[in-house]
Amino acid sequence: MHFEHDVLMGIMADLDEETQAHSKRVQSLAVAIGERMGLTSAELKELNLGAYIHDIGKKFIPETILKKKAPLTPQEWEIIEMHPKRGYSLVEALGLSDAVKGIVLGHHLWADGQGGYPQELVGLKPSLLTQITTAADVFDAMISHRAYRQGLGIAAAMDHLKSNSGTRFNIEVVAVFEAEVYPSLRISG
């Protein structure tokens, strides 16, 4: 497993600084949620790795698209939406667990299975570990400044999770996030 770990960390180190920082924040938020939800140590280990490498498929997205300051074209969105499948192929080739592969592939799927991407997976409900990563990913993406927009406040991001709880986001994940993780973010942020 050392070889696979070294390969993964090398790929993550090659990603742009913004994606690396986002990945670390998503990892931290996801693990905090998972701990408070009472996940086992084995589940937390899978969540820790999967949340960190969830965007590893962005290695295959041209920087001109990732750093574009204007709205993306439909063709550029198609390229962006390929990153979960590209990342999945990569982690599958490295022999990672089904749980980690599921996080990488499904982190843009809705908790209820009714939306998101990759489109061919719509209709399937992602695992709990994936749903935790999704909430952490969206929250961090919303509060982070991007080349094309300013970040929103943490209250607005939490409101978005709550207003989409039960559809895009797992109800229990959002409840735990709001009650047990979000208060510490408000204090420190």
N, C-alpha and C positions, 0 to 999 in steps of 0.2 A: 504493500500500500504506500510505501515511501515514494516510489517512482510516480504513482498517480498523484499523490499529494504535491510533489515537486512540480509536476506538469501543470496542475491546476493553479498553484500559487504563481507560477511563471506567467501563465496566461492572464491571471487577474492583475499582476504587476504591469502587464503590457497595455491594459485598458487605460483610457484617459483618466486623469485625476478625479474628475467629477464622478465618473462611474465607480471608481474605486471607493471614494468617500461615501457615496450613496450605498454601495454594497455593505460597507462596514456598519453604517447606521441602520440599515434594514436588518442586518444580522443581530445587532444589539436589541432593537425593538422586538423582533420576532422571538428571540430567546427570553426576553423579559416577559412577554405575553405567555409563552409556553411554560415557563417556570410557574407563573401564577395560575395557570390552568392545570397544574399538577401533572405535566407530562413526565414520563419515566426518563431516567438518565439516557437510555438508548435513543428514545425519541428526541430528546434535547440535542444529542450529538448529531443526529440526522438533520434536525432543524437548523442547528448552528452552521453546518456545512452548506446545506441547500440554500438557506437564506443568503449566505455570503456569496455564493456563485450563481444566484438566480439569473443574473444578467450576463453570464459568461458568453452567451451567443452574440452579444454586441461586439465581440471581437471581429465578427464578419460584416459589420455595418460600416460603410465608409464614414470617416470623420466629418466629411462635408455635410452629411445628413445629420449625424449626431450633434454637431455644433451649429447647425443652421439657425440663423437669427430670425428668419421669416417663417411663416406657416409652411408646413410640409405639403407637398403635392400628393395626390392620391397614389401615385407611383412610389413616392418616397415612403408613404405610410405602409405600403405593401412590403417594402424592404424592411422597415422597422418591425413589422409584425412577423417576420421570419425569424427573429432572434431567439424565441423560445425553442423552435424546432432545430435551429442550428446548434444551439447550446445543448439540447437533448442529445443530438447525434454525437457531439463531442464527449459528453459525460458517459454516454452509453459505451463509446469506444474505450473509455478508460475503466469500464467495469464497475461504475459506482452503483450504489444500492437503488432499488426501485423507488424508495422514498425520496432520495435526493433527485433522481431523474424526474420524478413526478413534480417536484417543486420547480425545477428548471423549465419543464415543459408547460406546466399549468398555472404559472403565477399570474397570468392575465385572464384566466377564466373566472367567471362569476361563481360565487358559492352555491347558487341554486342551479348552476349548469346551463342557464338560459342565455348567456352572452359572453363576450370576450373573444379571445383568440388563443391558439389557432382554431380557425372556424370548424375544422373537421372534428374537434373535440367538444364543441358546443353540444349540450345535451348530457354530458357526463359531469358528475359532481367531483370536484377536486378533493384530495385528501385533507384532513384537518391540518397537517403540517403545511400544505400548500396554501390553505385558506389563511393561516396565520401569517405566512410570508406575504400574501397578497395585501392584507390589511396594512402591514408594516411598510410594504413597498409603496402603496398608494399614498399613505400618510406622509412618508418622507418625500416622495416626489412632489406632493402638493406644497409642502412648506419650503422646499429648496428652490433657490433661484436657478433659472435655466437661461440659456442663451436667448430664448425667444420670449421669456416672461419673468416677472418677479415672483418670488415665492409668496404663498398666502400665509396668514397667521395660523398658529396651531389650533386655535379655536375653530376657525373656518374648516380646517382639515378634519378635525374631530366631528364637526357637524356633518360633513360630507359622509364620513363613515357611518354615522348614526342614521342619516336620512336614507342610506342605501343598505342598511342592515336587514338581512333576510332575503336580499336579492343578490347584489354584488358581493356583499360581505357576510360572513358567518355571524349570526346573532350573538352567540356566546363569546366569540373572539372579540367583537366590538364592545360588549358589555365589560369583559375583563380589562380590555385596553382602557376604556373610559374610566372605570372604577379604580384600577390598580396601577396602571402605567402612566396614563395621561397626567394625573396630578403631579407627579414628580417632574414631568416635562414643563408644566406651567411654572413650577417653582424655579427650575434651572433656566428656563427660556424666557 
